[in-house]
Amino acid sequence: MPFGDFPLKDKIAVVTGAGSGINLSFAQLAVQAGARVIVADLKLTADGEKFMSGEGAKAARFVKCDVTERADLENLVKVAEREFGDVPDVYIAGAGVFEPSWSNFWDDTEEDRYAQVDINVNHPIKQVTLHYQNYYYLASSTTQGL
């Protein structure tokens, strides 16, 4: 089963925010399509636990991940390599939040952070960067022996 024109069979996918909701559905569909999946989130809901102990038991791994922390995102790559033998092919930056209107940048201090920006904007950028860095490393390491 391809996602559009991109087949997922035998691919490794990372799905952030996959402990529940639509991102859990993405993870489930990826497993059904033959992918191995890193389910990344702060915690699993009851539905997430059911998936991980059922159809995801062999092809999915849950990794606790705070997407605002680069080290947690880097760990997703390490877990994929350890558990599935390679770096991820697919990144679905699904984690997202909505901050209430009282969270206002007009009154901030230099130390304040905005979860909405860190999660919704910065984490996808970090994931793309990590993918590029790991792809480049993989590509350069495989061509050195030629």
MDTraj code that builds the backbone (N, CA, C; nanometers):
import mdtraj as md
import numpy as np

residues = "MET PRO PHE GLY ASP PHE PRO LEU LYS ASP LYS ILE ALA VAL VAL THR GLY ALA GLY SER GLY ILE ASN LEU SER PHE ALA GLN LEU ALA VAL GLN ALA GLY ALA ARG VAL ILE VAL ALA ASP LEU LYS LEU THR ALA ASP GLY GLU LYS PHE MET SER GLY GLU GLY ALA LYS ALA ALA ARG PHE VAL LYS CYS ASP VAL THR GLU ARG ALA ASP LEU GLU ASN LEU VAL LYS VAL ALA GLU ARG GLU PHE GLY ASP VAL PRO ASP VAL TYR ILE ALA GLY ALA GLY VAL PHE GLU PRO SER TRP SER ASN PHE TRP ASP ASP THR GLU GLU ASP ARG TYR ALA GLN VAL ASP ILE ASN VAL ASN HIS PRO ILE LYS GLN VAL THR LEU HIS TYR GLN ASN TYR TYR TYR LEU ALA SER SER THR THR GLN GLY LEU".split()
xyz = np.array([
    [0.0848, -0.1187, 0.0000],
    [0.0000, 0.0000, 0.0000],
    [0.0887, 0.1242, 0.0000],
    [0.0872, 0.2014, -0.1034],
    [0.1662, 0.3243, -0.1057],
    [0.0899, 0.4423, -0.0460],
    [0.1627, 0.5382, 0.0044],
    [0.1061, 0.6675, 0.0418],
    [0.1290, 0.7542, -0.0800],
    [0.0262, 0.7795, -0.1560],
    [0.0440, 0.8492, -0.2827],
    [0.1260, 0.7609, -0.3747],
    [0.2357, 0.8123, -0.4272],
    [0.3241, 0.7341, -0.5135],
    [0.4437, 0.6776, -0.4378],
    [0.4414, 0.6862, -0.3056],
    [0.5555, 0.6448, -0.2248],
    [0.5220, 0.5171, -0.1485],
    [0.5745, 0.4019, -0.1909],
    [0.5461, 0.2779, -0.1190],
    [0.6197, 0.2748, 0.0150],
    [0.5536, 0.2253, 0.1178],
    [0.6137, 0.2195, 0.2508],
    [0.6682, 0.0820, 0.2868],
    [0.6427, -0.0165, 0.2045],
    [0.6896, -0.1516, 0.2361],
    [0.8411, -0.1515, 0.2558],
    [0.8828, -0.2084, 0.3681],
    [1.0244, -0.2210, 0.4051],
    [1.0929, -0.0875, 0.4343],
    [1.0178, 0.0190, 0.4507],
    [1.0740, 0.1487, 0.4893],
    [1.0706, 0.1615, 0.6412],
    [1.1500, 0.2538, 0.6927],
    [1.1480, 0.2871, 0.8351],
    [1.0903, 0.4270, 0.8471],
    [0.9860, 0.4405, 0.9283],
    [0.9187, 0.5696, 0.9451],
    [0.9245, 0.6135, 1.0905],
    [0.9418, 0.7427, 1.1106],
    [0.9295, 0.8054, 1.2421],
    [0.8046, 0.8918, 1.2373],
    [0.7154, 0.8718, 1.3337],
    [0.5939, 0.9531, 1.3418],
    [0.5906, 1.0176, 1.4794],
    [0.6076, 1.1505, 1.4841],
    [0.5977, 1.2190, 1.6127],
    [0.4518, 1.2510, 1.6418],
    [0.4201, 1.2566, 1.7699],
    [0.2822, 1.2792, 1.8108],
    [0.1954, 1.1568, 1.7893],
    [0.2585, 1.0402, 1.7756],
    [0.1863, 0.9181, 1.7382],
    [0.1302, 0.8407, 1.8570],
    [0.1331, 0.8985, 1.9749],
    [0.0754, 0.8305, 2.0904],
    [-0.0755, 0.8312, 2.0900],
    [-0.1342, 0.9144, 2.0033],
    [-0.2804, 0.9254, 1.9992],
    [-0.3245, 0.9918, 1.8692],
    [-0.4540, 0.9898, 1.8478],
    [-0.5172, 1.0675, 1.7416],
    [-0.4748, 1.0329, 1.6006],
    [-0.4741, 1.1358, 1.5160],
    [-0.4474, 1.1160, 1.3736],
    [-0.3066, 1.0623, 1.3489],
    [-0.2111, 1.1018, 1.4325],
    [-0.0744, 1.0541, 1.4126],
    [-0.0602, 0.9071, 1.4495],
    [-0.1385, 0.8616, 1.5461],
    [-0.1450, 0.7181, 1.5744],
    [-0.2012, 0.6454, 1.4523],
    [-0.3011, 0.7046, 1.3893],
    [-0.3577, 0.6453, 1.2671],
    [-0.2537, 0.6381, 1.1558],
    [-0.1704, 0.7421, 1.1424],
    [-0.0619, 0.7377, 1.0435],
    [0.0315, 0.6201, 1.0730],
    [0.0672, 0.6036, 1.2003],
    [0.1562, 0.4936, 1.2391],
    [0.0922, 0.3585, 1.2076],
    [-0.0357, 0.3450, 1.2383],
    [-0.1064, 0.2200, 1.2100],
    [-0.1089, 0.1909, 1.0598],
    [-0.1398, 0.2914, 0.9801],
    [-0.1425, 0.2739, 0.8344],
    [-0.0044, 0.2376, 0.7797],
    [0.0987, 0.2988, 0.8356],
    [0.2343, 0.2682, 0.7901],
    [0.2698, 0.1224, 0.8198],
    [0.2341, 0.0742, 0.9389],
    [0.2589, -0.0668, 0.9724],
    [0.1808, -0.1575, 0.8782],
    [0.0553, -0.1228, 0.8534],
    [-0.0266, -0.2031, 0.7614],
    [0.0320, -0.2047, 0.6203],
    [0.1028, -0.0977, 0.5848],
    [0.1647, -0.0883, 0.4523],
    [0.3002, -0.1585, 0.4462],
    [0.3440, -0.2158, 0.5586],
    [0.4695, -0.2899, 0.5600],
    [0.5893, -0.2146, 0.6116],
    [0.5686, -0.0974, 0.6701],
    [0.6791, -0.0193, 0.7257],
    [0.7080, -0.0619, 0.8691],
    [0.8294, -0.0324, 0.9114],
    [0.8661, -0.0419, 1.0528],
    [0.8600, 0.1004, 1.1051],
    [0.8023, 0.1190, 1.2236],
    [0.7657, 0.2539, 1.2674],
    [0.8172, 0.2842, 1.4077],
    [0.8758, 0.4021, 1.4214],
    [0.9074, 0.4577, 1.5522],
    [0.7898, 0.5463, 1.5901],
    [0.7183, 0.5076, 1.6946],
    [0.6034, 0.5823, 1.7470],
    [0.6587, 0.6746, 1.8550],
    [0.6665, 0.8034, 1.8260],
    [0.7298, 0.8992, 1.9159],
    [0.6263, 0.9929, 1.9769],
    [0.6265, 1.0005, 2.1097],
    [0.5348, 1.0909, 2.1794],
    [0.5752, 1.0961, 2.3260],
    [0.5119, 1.1859, 2.3996],
    [0.5382, 1.1947, 2.5431],
    [0.4801, 1.0754, 2.6176],
    [0.3683, 1.0232, 2.5672],
    [0.3056, 0.9059, 2.6292],
    [0.2087, 0.8438, 2.5294],
    [0.1680, 0.7220, 2.5602],
    [0.0682, 0.6522, 2.4791],
    [-0.0683, 0.6621, 2.5455],
    [-0.1715, 0.6819, 2.4659],
    [-0.3083, 0.6721, 2.5165],
    [-0.3444, 0.5234, 2.5219],
    [-0.4643, 0.4943, 2.5696],
    [-0.5109, 0.3553, 2.5729],
    [-0.5110, 0.2960, 2.4318],
    [-0.5534, 0.3745, 2.3324],
    [-0.5514, 0.3268, 2.1934],
    [-0.4086, 0.3005, 2.1460],
    [-0.3163, 0.3872, 2.1857],
    [-0.1761, 0.3680, 2.1501],
    [-0.1187, 0.2420, 2.2128],
    [-0.1511, 0.2184, 2.3391],
    [-0.1042, 0.0973, 2.4069],
    [-0.1613, -0.0275, 2.3406],
    [-0.2879, -0.0198, 2.3015],
    [-0.3520, -0.1330, 2.2337],
    [-0.2804, -0.1630, 2.1015],
    [-0.2495, -0.0592, 2.0257],
    [-0.1776, -0.0769, 1.8994],
    [-0.0397, -0.1378, 1.9231],
    [0.0330, -0.0857, 2.0209],
    [0.1688, -0.1329, 2.0460],
    [0.1718, -0.2778, 2.0933],
    [0.0679, -0.3213, 2.1622],
    [0.0648, -0.4602, 2.2089],
    [-0.0038, -0.5528, 2.1084],
    [-0.0662, -0.4954, 2.0073],
    [-0.1358, -0.5745, 1.9050],
    [-0.0608, -0.5740, 1.7742],
    [-0.1205, -0.5098, 1.6725],
    [-0.0625, -0.5140, 1.5382],
    [0.0728, -0.4443, 1.5286],
    [0.1034, -0.3541, 1.6201],
    [0.2321, -0.2857, 1.6159],
    [0.3424, -0.3542, 1.6940],
    [0.3114, -0.4648, 1.7601],
    [0.4076, -0.5293, 1.8496],
    [0.5391, -0.5664, 1.7810],
    [0.5338, -0.6129, 1.6593],
    [0.6557, -0.6549, 1.5892],
    [0.7181, -0.5431, 1.5071],
    [0.6367, -0.4581, 1.4499],
    [0.6873, -0.3608, 1.3523],
    [0.6973, -0.2185, 1.4053],
    [0.6574, -0.1949, 1.5295],
    [0.6605, -0.0583, 1.5834],
    [0.7297, -0.0570, 1.7193],
    [0.7949, 0.0547, 1.7480],
    [0.8591, 0.0750, 1.8777],
    [0.8162, 0.2109, 1.9303],
    [0.7714, 0.2141, 2.0554],
    [0.7378, 0.3418, 2.1186],
    [0.8634, 0.4009, 2.1791],
    [0.8854, 0.5289, 2.1548],
    [0.9969, 0.6017, 2.2138],
    [0.9415, 0.7293, 2.2748],
    [0.9630, 0.7465, 2.4045],
    [0.9209, 0.8709, 2.4695],
    [1.0059, 0.9836, 2.4120],
    [0.9379, 1.0892, 2.3675],
    [1.0087, 1.1956, 2.2963],
    [0.9421, 1.3300, 2.3203],
    [1.0212, 1.4257, 2.3637],
    [0.9792, 1.5656, 2.3710],
    [1.0384, 1.6324, 2.2473],
    [0.9556, 1.6654, 2.1514],
    [1.0058, 1.7161, 2.0231],
    [1.0720, 1.8530, 2.0329],
    [1.0628, 1.9184, 2.1484],
    [1.1325, 2.0457, 2.1660],
    [1.2787, 2.0240, 2.2049],
    [1.3153, 1.9000, 2.2323],
    [1.4520, 1.8670, 2.2726],
    [1.5241, 1.7958, 2.1580],
    [1.6273, 1.8588, 2.1070],
    [1.7016, 1.8001, 1.9947],
    [1.7561, 1.6612, 2.0286],
    [1.8026, 1.6426, 2.1514],
    [1.8564, 1.5118, 2.1914],
    [1.7507, 1.4027, 2.1789],
    [1.6257, 1.4350, 2.2107],
    [1.5182, 1.3365, 2.1959],
    [1.4953, 1.3023, 2.0490],
    [1.5017, 1.4025, 1.9617],
    [1.4857, 1.3770, 1.8179],
    [1.6028, 1.2943, 1.7639],
    [1.7239, 1.3253, 1.8088],
    [1.8405, 1.2472, 1.7675],
    [1.8277, 1.1025, 1.8139],
    [1.7695, 1.0833, 1.9328],
    [1.7513, 0.9486, 1.9857],
    [1.6606, 0.8644, 1.8960],
    [1.5655, 0.9264, 1.8291],
    [1.4761, 0.8519, 1.7403],
    [1.5550, 0.7829, 1.6290],
    [1.6554, 0.8511, 1.5781],
    [1.7412, 0.7934, 1.4742],
    [1.8210, 0.6770, 1.5325],
    [1.8744, 0.6959, 1.6534],
    [1.9525, 0.5892, 1.7177],
    [1.8669, 0.4655, 1.7430],
    [1.7442, 0.4867, 1.7887],
    [1.6547, 0.3733, 1.8137],
    [1.6220, 0.3016, 1.6827],
    [1.5978, 0.3771, 1.5769],
    [1.5702, 0.3150, 1.4463],
    [1.6883, 0.2292, 1.4015],
    [1.8090, 0.2814, 1.4179],
    [1.9278, 0.2046, 1.3790],
    [1.9421, 0.0784, 1.4639],
    [1.9205, 0.0923, 1.5937],
    [1.9351, -0.0222, 1.6842],
    [1.8264, -0.1276, 1.6613],
    [1.7020, -0.0832, 1.6505],
    [1.5884, -0.1754, 1.6421],
    [1.5627, -0.2282, 1.5012],
    [1.5881, -0.1438, 1.4011],
    [1.5518, -0.1808, 1.2644],
    [1.6709, -0.1875, 1.1689],
    [1.7899, -0.1544, 1.2178],
    [1.9103, -0.1720, 1.1383],
    [1.9459, -0.0634, 1.0398],
    [1.8764, 0.0502, 1.0443],
    [1.9073, 0.1573, 0.9491],
    [1.8456, 0.2876, 0.9985],
    [1.8835, 0.3968, 0.9331],
    [1.8241, 0.5263, 0.9652],
    [1.6852, 0.5336, 0.9016],
    [1.5975, 0.6185, 0.9548],
    [1.4623, 0.6302, 0.8981],
    [1.4628, 0.6817, 0.7541],
    [1.3659, 0.6316, 0.6787],
    [1.3430, 0.6775, 0.5414],
    [1.2394, 0.7885, 0.5369],
    [1.1467, 0.7854, 0.6324],
    [1.0302, 0.8735, 0.6320],
    [1.0174, 0.9389, 0.7689],
    [0.9933, 1.0696, 0.7692],
    [0.9657, 1.1426, 0.8930],
    [0.8297, 1.2091, 0.8791],
    [0.7416, 1.1796, 0.9715],
    [0.6123, 1.2476, 0.9763],
    [0.6132, 1.3331, 1.1021],
    [0.6276, 1.4631, 1.0835],
    [0.6335, 1.5569, 1.1960],
    [0.4911, 1.5913, 1.2376],
    [0.4291, 1.5000, 1.3094],
    [0.2883, 1.5144, 1.3427],
    [0.2592, 1.5828, 1.4741],
    [0.3562, 1.5863, 1.5650],
    [0.3314, 1.6479, 1.6953],
    [0.2935, 1.7941, 1.6759],
    [0.1926, 1.8379, 1.7465],
    [0.1483, 1.9760, 1.7351],
    [0.0649, 2.0174, 1.8542],
    [0.0644, 2.1460, 1.8824],
    [-0.0142, 2.2005, 1.9932],
    [-0.0778, 2.3318, 1.9511],
    [-0.1768, 2.3709, 2.0280],
    [-0.2383, 2.5022, 2.0117],
    [-0.2324, 2.5718, 2.1460],
    [-0.1661, 2.6868, 2.1510],
    [-0.1587, 2.7615, 2.2764],
    [-0.2790, 2.8541, 2.2877],
    [-0.3312, 2.8668, 2.4072],
    [-0.4466, 2.9555, 2.4269],
    [-0.4099, 3.1021, 2.4058],
    [-0.5108, 3.1851, 2.3895],
    [-0.4886, 3.3268, 2.3600],
    [-0.4149, 3.3999, 2.4711],
    [-0.4218, 3.3502, 2.5941],
    [-0.3518, 3.4188, 2.7026],
    [-0.2005, 3.4008, 2.6938],
    [-0.1535, 3.3096, 2.6108],
    [-0.0103, 3.2936, 2.5898],
    [0.0304, 3.3984, 2.4871],
    [0.0929, 3.5034, 2.5312],
    [0.1059, 3.6233, 2.4520],
    [0.2512, 3.6680, 2.4461],
    [0.3028, 3.6954, 2.3290],
    [0.4422, 3.7357, 2.3172],
    [0.4678, 3.8808, 2.3573],
    [0.3655, 3.9613, 2.3760],
    [0.3864, 4.1020, 2.4111],
    [0.4484, 4.1185, 2.5492],
    [0.4226, 4.0249, 2.6376],
    [0.4707, 4.0369, 2.7753],
    [0.5827, 3.9391, 2.8072],
    [0.6494, 3.8873, 2.7086],
    [0.7486, 3.7841, 2.7367],
    [0.8797, 3.8425, 2.7859],
    [0.9611, 3.7528, 2.8404],
    [1.0984, 3.7871, 2.8758],
    [1.1883, 3.7075, 2.7819],
    [1.3153, 3.7339, 2.7860],
    [1.4084, 3.6613, 2.6994],
    [1.4084, 3.5117, 2.7279],
    [1.3745, 3.4725, 2.8509],
    [1.3766, 3.3311, 2.8881],
    [1.2515, 3.2562, 2.8427],
    [1.1454, 3.3282, 2.8093],
    [1.0210, 3.2624, 2.7705],
    [1.0373, 3.1878, 2.6384],
    [0.9666, 3.0773, 2.6306],
    [0.9631, 2.9994, 2.5073],
    [0.8179, 2.9792, 2.4701],
    [0.7945, 2.9552, 2.3447],
    [0.6592, 2.9318, 2.2979],
    [0.6480, 2.7883, 2.2506],
    [0.5711, 2.7105, 2.3244],
    [0.5542, 2.5700, 2.2894],
    [0.5018, 2.5567, 2.1474],
    [0.4108, 2.6443, 2.1089],
    [0.3510, 2.6361, 1.9758],
    [0.4577, 2.6489, 1.8670],
    [0.5504, 2.7403, 1.8827],
    [0.6566, 2.7587, 1.7837],
    [0.7576, 2.6441, 1.7921],
    [0.7972, 2.6084, 1.9147],
    [0.8945, 2.5003, 1.9309],
    [0.8443, 2.3686, 1.8731],
    [0.7169, 2.3391, 1.8946],
    [0.6613, 2.2111, 1.8507],
    [0.6150, 2.2168, 1.7058],
    [0.5388, 2.3183, 1.6700],
    [0.4764, 2.3227, 1.5371],
    [0.5698, 2.3697, 1.4260],
    [0.6710, 2.4499, 1.4599],
    [0.7600, 2.5051, 1.3575],
    [0.9013, 2.4474, 1.3689],
    [0.9609, 2.4602, 1.4866],
    [1.1008, 2.4210, 1.5017],
    [1.1234, 2.2706, 1.4909],
    [1.0329, 2.1898, 1.5462],
    [1.0592, 2.0451, 1.5443],
    [1.0587, 1.9870, 1.4031],
    [0.9687, 2.0281, 1.3131],
    [0.9809, 1.9758, 1.1759],
    [1.1112, 2.0179, 1.1077],
    [1.1562, 2.1398, 1.1356],
    [1.2829, 2.1858, 1.0780],
    [1.3975, 2.1000, 1.1301],
    [1.3970, 2.0727, 1.2609],
    [1.5018, 1.9886, 1.3199],
    [1.4982, 1.8481, 1.2608],
    [1.3788, 1.7948, 1.2374],
    [1.3691, 1.6604, 1.1797],
    [1.4262, 1.6567, 1.0387],
    [1.3985, 1.7582, 0.9596],
    [1.4544, 1.7640, 0.8240],
    [1.6065, 1.7711, 0.8311],
    [1.6579, 1.8527, 0.9212],
    [1.8024, 1.8660, 0.9382],
    [1.8649, 1.7329, 0.9775],
    [1.8036, 1.6644, 1.0747],
    [1.8564, 1.5347, 1.1176],
    [1.8537, 1.4337, 1.0037],
    [1.7466, 1.4340, 0.9264],
    [1.7382, 1.3413, 0.8131],
    [1.8499, 1.3706, 0.7132],
    [1.8687, 1.4955, 0.6815],
    [1.9729, 1.5331, 0.5862],
    [2.1102, 1.4919, 0.6383],
    [2.1374, 1.5200, 0.7662],
    [2.2671, 1.4857, 0.8244],
    [2.2901, 1.3349, 0.8231],
    [2.1891, 1.2577, 0.8565],
    [2.2041, 1.1123, 0.8593],
    [2.2096, 1.0537, 0.7193],
    [2.1350, 1.1100, 0.6266],
    [2.1401, 1.0636, 0.4879],
    [2.2776, 1.0924, 0.4292],
    [2.3270, 1.2113, 0.4530],
    [2.4580, 1.2488, 0.4001],
    [2.5656, 1.1575, 0.4573],
    [2.5587, 1.1330, 0.5864],
    [2.6568, 1.0452, 0.6507],
    [2.6498, 0.9057, 0.5898],
    [2.5284, 0.8549, 0.5757],
    [2.5094, 0.7220, 0.5191],
    [2.5615, 0.7176, 0.3759],
    [2.5288, 0.8175, 0.2970],
    [2.5718, 0.8194, 0.1574],
    [2.7233, 0.8298, 0.1477],
    [2.7850, 0.9135, 0.2301],
    [2.9294, 0.9296, 0.2217],
    [3.0009, 0.8055, 0.2728],
    [2.9443, 0.7370, 0.3709],
    [3.0112, 0.6181, 0.4231],
    [3.0013, 0.5015, 0.3252],
    [2.8978, 0.4981, 0.2439],
    [2.8831, 0.3871, 0.1496],
    [2.9639, 0.4097, 0.0222],
    [3.0028, 0.5328, -0.0059],
    [3.0796, 0.5573, -0.1280],
    [3.2302, 0.5523, -0.1024],
    [3.2744, 0.5533, 0.0209],
    [3.4174, 0.5532, 0.0490],
    [3.4857, 0.4247, 0.0043],
    [3.4105, 0.3145, 0.0026],
    [3.4712, 0.1883, -0.0369],
    [3.4736, 0.1657, -0.1874],
    [3.4212, 0.2595, -0.2638],
    [3.4168, 0.2414, -0.4099],
    [3.5479, 0.2760, -0.4758],
])
top = md.Topology()
chain = top.add_chain()
for i, resn in enumerate(residues, 1):
    res = top.add_residue(resn, chain, resSeq=i)
    for name in ("N", "CA", "C"):
        top.add_atom(name, md.element.get_by_symbol(name[0]), res)
traj = md.Trajectory(xyz[None], top)
